[in-house]
Amino acid sequence: MNLTDLDGKNVLIRTVTHYYTGRLVLPDCDQPQTWLHLEGAAWIADTGRFSTALASGTLEEVEPYPSGVIVRISFGSVVDLAPWQHDLPRSVK
């Protein structure tokens, strides 16, 4: 799978220190990607069981960013990125 295949799709990103959910929006440019852009993003303080979170969309602790904010995550900090087959969490939990 290519990163461009996930453009406009919901994802769960694990970085070296945090987890995030959001809709991946790739910038329209010819430059190498140094930042991942997320719309409808939330910082996930606790996923609970990781496999359960991916399968069911259930997360233990969620801190959404305000609507309309684009969150930028350094590509160099990304450990893995998975498709999120669920609605994006938009409420504090």
N, C-alpha and C positions, 0 to 999 in steps of 0.2 A: 504494500500500500504506500502510495506517495502522499506527502503532506498536502498537496493540492487536492487530493481526493476528499480531504476532510474540510475543505473550505466551505464555510456556511453551516457546518454540522456541529452538534453539541459534542463536547469532549470533557474528559477528566484528565487533568495534567498533574503529574507528581513531579515536584522539583526537589532539590536537595534539602529543602527545609519545610515546604508547604504543599498542600493540595489545592487545586482550583477547578471549578467547573465553569463552563461558558460556551458560547458559540464562537468558533474559530473564524476569524476574518483576516484573510491574508491580504496584505497591501498589494496594490497593483503597481509593481515596479520591477525593474530588472536587477536590483541589488540583491546580494545574498541576504537571506533572512537572519536578522540578529535578534528580533523581538517577535513573540507571538502576541497577536491582538485578540482579546476576548470581549464580546458583548454579552450582556446579561450575566456577568461573572459573579461568582461567590468564592470566598475563601472557605475552605472546608477544614475546620479545626480538628475534626475527628470523623473518619470514614466509618468507624466500627469495623467489622470484618470486611476486608477489602473485596474479597470475592462476592460477598453478599451485597455490598454496595453496587458493584458493577452489574450483578444479575438483577437486583430488585429496584435499584435507584434509592434505597433507604440509606440515609446518612445520619450520623449521630449529632454533629454540631455543624451549623451553617451560619456564616456571616456574609450576607449578600452585599455587593457594592450597590450604590444608588443606580437607579435606572438611567440609561443614557451614557454611563461612564464606560470608556474603553480602557480595559486593563491591559498593560503591556508586561509580558513576562520574558525575561532574558532567555534566549534559546539555549545559551550555555548552561543554564541552571536546570534544564529539563532532564529528568531521569527517564520518564516514560510518558506517553500520551495515549489514551485509549478512547475509542468512541463511547459516548454516553448516550445510551439508547432510551433515555427517559426525559421527561420535562426537566428543565433547569430549575434547581431550587431557588426560590426568590423570597422566602420567608426565613426570619431568624429562627434557629432551632438550637 
